[in-house]
Amino acid sequence: ERYVADLTNSLHERGHEIYAALRPYSPLIEHLRLQSNRIVTLPLRNSLDVGSAHALARFVRTHEIEVVHAHMERDYPLAAYAARRNRNTKFPNTKFIASRHLLFPVSRLHSHALAHAHRIIAVSNATAQHLRAQRIVNDDRIAVVHNGVDIDRFSRVLNNFDRAEFLRRKGLSPDYLFV
């Protein structure tokens, strides 16, 4: 979630028109700096949630979205469908992009969805190698983009961190050692 929030907010701050489809009550909602009309909440129950797929496709069409980017395997088929359903709109080539964060094998259903991806973003070289070994798409459609980390966030937290108070709230002695 942190990655999605940071990516969304950074792209928004750079002037891109960003929209987000989230589950109702998602903790991400409070971390996104988007206007409420740029966020749609959908059940997104599973990869075969036809209602969410149709609603997402309508949202993409209504807002003339050019790129649909899925970050979780569960959402690959829904995002692929939403992008494909918009081939006859103002943006006939709506692109489906998928981020792959895990080294687990991709199921047959998700492989089929990924086969329609314009690009698959692997967050590490190991993830890219794993994808290539599964032969889901040609190598040229896999791009390695390492997740960025806002190190200033850690500095801000560290500067305001009171170790003794933290340990006290956890019911631990101030000389407690983490191992």
Disulfide bonds with the S-S distance in Angstrom:
none
